Amino acid sequence: MATLNIKNLPDALYRKLQARARRQHRSVAQEVTHILSQAVEAPMLLAITDLRGLGKDYWRESTAVEHVDAERRSWD
């Protein structure tokens, strides 16, 4: 496993890292590793087919037309 040394890290930034690590129940090294891995990993992209069914609970009680009509009535 590789080692990363950081020189000239501002004291204020280190204190913030310590506080964040403490809140997450991690060591500072674990917290930095977590932050770096989130920063460099590619976000998970969804295919259009993965979106099928999303929001179906929202539209269970009404249709899109009813929703748009209600929104327009609320503008008056």
C-alpha atoms as one frame of an Amber mdcrd trajectory, in Angstrom:
protein
   0.000   0.000   0.000   1.290   3.463  -0.895   2.107   6.263   1.535   1.238
   9.898   0.950   3.042  12.711   2.781   1.603  16.211   2.728   3.920  19.116
   3.418   2.884  22.574   4.595  -0.667  21.550   5.492  -2.221  24.562   7.246
  -2.943  23.952  10.926  -6.537  25.161  10.537  -7.172  22.648   7.761  -5.693
  19.842   9.838  -7.946  20.743  12.767 -10.969  20.643  10.449  -9.889  17.221
   9.174  -9.493  16.015  12.749 -12.967  17.224  13.666 -14.500  15.649  10.567
 -12.708  12.373  11.219 -13.888  12.371  14.817 -17.519  12.899  13.696 -17.187
   9.948  11.302 -15.409   7.766  13.879 -12.327   7.536  11.667  -8.673   8.370
  12.020  -7.405  11.424  10.147  -5.645   9.123   7.671  -8.854   7.147   7.085
 -10.830  10.360   6.619  -8.333  11.746   4.101  -8.401   8.441   2.204 -12.211
   8.543   2.187 -12.289  12.153   0.922  -9.735  11.436  -1.797 -11.514   8.292
  -2.981 -14.814  10.196  -3.269 -13.085  12.971  -5.191 -11.426  10.764  -7.789
 -13.995   8.013  -8.334 -16.248   8.501 -11.335 -19.873   9.164 -10.463 -22.221
   6.305 -11.214 -24.113   7.160 -14.386 -27.610   5.827 -14.881 -28.855   4.467
 -18.156 -32.248   5.711 -19.283 -33.635   2.233 -18.638 -32.559   2.510 -14.984
 -35.029   5.370 -14.580 -38.067   3.248 -15.424 -40.598   3.380 -12.613 -38.982
   6.266 -10.779 -41.635   8.548  -9.335 -44.475   6.087  -9.843 -45.533   6.531
  -6.206 -45.789  10.282  -6.745 -48.093   9.889  -9.735 -50.245   7.135  -8.219
 -52.995   9.550  -7.101 -53.133  11.799 -10.172 -52.062  12.182 -13.759 -49.552
  14.606 -15.198 -52.398  16.587 -16.809 -54.175  16.973 -13.467 -50.927  18.030
 -11.836 -50.194  20.683 -14.476 -53.765  21.996 -14.275 -53.523  22.280 -10.481
 -50.193  24.097 -10.767 -51.648  26.547 -13.279 -54.667  27.205 -11.049 -52.308
  27.982  -8.154 -50.758  30.834 -10.134 -53.985  32.881  -9.994
